[in-house]
Amino acid sequence: MPDASFSRFEDAPPGEAPVRGYLHAPGKAPREGIVLTHSAGANCDAPLLIALANAFCESGIAVLRCDLPFRQLRPHGPPLLGSAERDQAGLRRACELLREHLSGRIFLGGHSYGGRQATILAASEPNVADALLLLSYPLHPPKQPTKLRTAHFEKICTPALFASGTRDGFGTLDEIRAALTLISARTELLPVESAGHELLTPRNRAELAAHIVSAFRAFAKL
């Protein structure tokens, strides 16, 4: 299947967190849209995000695939200390931009660090998105299972679908399931067999994006 059409997108009004990335627009006028963002070590051109953006777009959902503000300032390397709040502001602005152009629901998704920032934002601003897609949520640092990143989970009241690899060092499926009990909103865990933190593997590369999109559409009742 050919890649869905997309165009460069930038928005940096004074006083607002900048949004930079690509807008994927379905051939038919969409009602719903999703913001997708990346992990701490990647950018919006990560293969997983491109594959998901194309799959969502082909299913009729508009996609804003964007770089977090830290990545716009720093082409390489992890987020600098103190960048999380601005990254969350960038996600908020990206969702607002989609809402300005679409009449239906707006969703928010992110891989690893990007997903974590999405959950923190949703915990403090429940109306920022209608549902969350969390790809390889970094539940804890590898080999440090007691350092859980779940302090905000009890405040999340936005439905959330978690997709996690069965070999992810940032959290086993059992650990993820236990963490999801802290969230009062509806949640679901989508296991990705034989996958690590990156989710993509040589075996699942062809069908993973379609599988995740299909699961999310069912979860969000699209």
Protein Blocks (a to p, Z undefined) as FASTA:
>chain_A
ZZddddddddddehiacddddddddfbdcfbdcdddddfkbcfkbfklmmmmmmmmmnop
acdddddfklmmmmgdcddehilmmmmmmmmmmmmmmmmmpcbdcddddehjlmmmmmmm
mmmmmmlpgbdcdehiafbaehilklccfklmmmpccdcdddddfkbfkbcfklmmmmmm
mpmbdcdddddehiafkopafklmmmmmmmmmmmmmmmnoZZ
